[in-house]
Amino acid sequence: MEAKDMVMDIGSGIPKHKLAGDILGVANSGFYVAIDHRLSCLPHILADAYNLPFRDSVADSVISTSVLEHLTEPQRAVEEIYRVLKPFGCCYVIVPFLHGYHGSSDVGDYYRFTKQGLRYLFRNFAEIKIESTCGIISTLSQLLSFGKMPAALRKPYLRFVSLFDITLGYEVTRGWYGVFSR
């Protein structure tokens, strides 16, 4: 990516938390724009995923991690992503499959997605890849004990368990990550 490329993070949450984590390299490679509907997250742009305040075909990349399950109409949000993404632009998403309830008073928890469901949701895009986020051991660990674990131990625990993860020839996973191109 060139320095001028726009990276939109739809449903960013608190940008400083995300920028300290996994997407730091992606965000630093372009003009990073955090978009969220909650003012408390201090996004760069206050907007919801259904009505992005941008003209058509302006984003080089779109990130949407753990957002679509919280939307009552995820297809509308995907159509909006398609609209703002430049031709040949890329969209990176993460969605849950076998995952515990994680809604709150201000954010609902409505959907879980199969691989085929994710493929259908992004049917107007060219699929680059859809892969599981983890295997059976991490998934079962998370479902059985994750909610009782202190927040500070969750990431190190999941990293440790993922060392022993296996797929057993079928896909038992907490979720999917997908990369799609317009």
N, C-alpha and C positions, 0 to 999 in steps of 0.2 A: 504494500500500500504506500502511496505517496503521502506526504505530511498533510496535504489538504483534504484527504479522504474523510468523509463524514461517517462516523460510527454512532448509530442511534441505539440506545439501550432502553427499550420499552418495558416499563414496569421495573425501573432500576432499583427501587428501594433507596437506601441511603448511599449515594454515590461513593463517599469516602470509604465505606466498608467494602464495596465491590472493587474499588480501585486498589485496595490493599491486598486483594485476593487473586483469583484465577484469571481475571480478564485484564489485568494490568498491562500486559504486553499488547493486547489487541487495542485497548483504549489509548495507549500512548503512541500507537502507530498512525493515529488519525485525529480528527477533530471530534472528540468524544462529547456526546450530548445525552445526559441523563434525563429520562422522561418518566414521570410518575404522577398519579392522580392525588397523592397525599402530600399536602404541604409540609407535614411533619418530617418527610424524608429529605427535604431541602433539595429537590431536583433542579436541574438547570431550566427545565420547561415543565410547567404544571399542566398536564393534559391526561386524558384517558386514552386507552389503546384503540378506541372506536373512532376517535376524531382527532387525528394528529394534525397539529397546526403547521403543516408543511405543504408545499406544492408537490406535484407528482414528480417522481424519479429524481430525488435529491440525495438519497442516502446510498453510500457505497456498500455499507454493511449494516445489518440490524441484529441486535442481540436481544433475546427474550428468554431469560432463564427462570424457570419455575413461576411463570405468570399465567399461562393459558388455562390452567386448572382453576384459577381464581376468577375467571370471567364467565358471566352467564351466557355470552355468545362468542365463543372463541373464533368461530368462522369469520365474524365481522372484523375481529382484530387481525386475523391473517390476511383478509382482503385489504385492510388498511396498510399492513406491512408491504404487501405486493405493490400497492399504489405508490408508496414513498420510495421504494427501492429502485435504484437505477437498473436498466437492462444489464444483465450479467452480474448484478450485485448479489451478495451472499447474505443469507439469513441463518443464524445459529440459534437453535432452540433447545431447551431442556424441559421435558414434561414428565410427570410421575406415572407409574403403572401400579406396582404393588407398594403402596406408601400409606402411612397413617394419615388420619385427618389432621389438617394443619390450618384451619380457618381461624378467624378471630372476629371481634365485634365489628371491625371496619373492613375486613377482607374475607369474603366467603371462600369455600372450598367445594367446587362443584363437580369436577371431572377427573377421571383417570383415563389414560390413553394407551391403546394397544399400538403395536407397530403399524398395523394396517390402518388404524384410526388416524395416526399421525400422517401417514402417507396420503390418506383421503383429505385431511384438513389442508394439506399443502399441495393438492392435486394440480394447481395451476403453475406450480414451480417445477423446475427440473430438480430431481432428487440427486444429491451428491452422495449422501450416506445417512443411514439411520442405524445407530448402534446402541446396545444396552449400556447403562451407566455403571452397572456392576453385576456380579453373579449371585448365585443362590445363597452363599454363606453371608455375604454382606446384607442381602435383602432380608433373610430370616433374622439375622442379628438386629437389624433395625426394627423390624416388626415386633420382635419379642421383648427387646429391652431398651431401645433407643429413648423412648419417652421418659423413662425413669432415671436416665443418666444425667448428671449435671452437665449443663451446656458447655463448660470449658473442656470436658473430656470427650465430647461427641466426635469432633473431627479427628483427633489422634486415634480414638478407638476404631472409627471406620477405616482409617488408613491402615491400621494394623490388621484388621479383619480382611481387608481387601487383598492382603498378601497371600491369603489362603483361598481366595475366591475361585470357584469353578462354575462352569455353565452346565455340565452334565448332558450336553447335546441338545438341550432345549433352553429356551430363554425365560428364566425366572430372574426378574430384575426389578429394582426399585423404580426405574424409569428409563427414558430414552433420550439420547441427544441426537439431533438431526441437523444436517447442513443442507440447505436448499438454495438454488440459484434462480434468479428471475430470468 
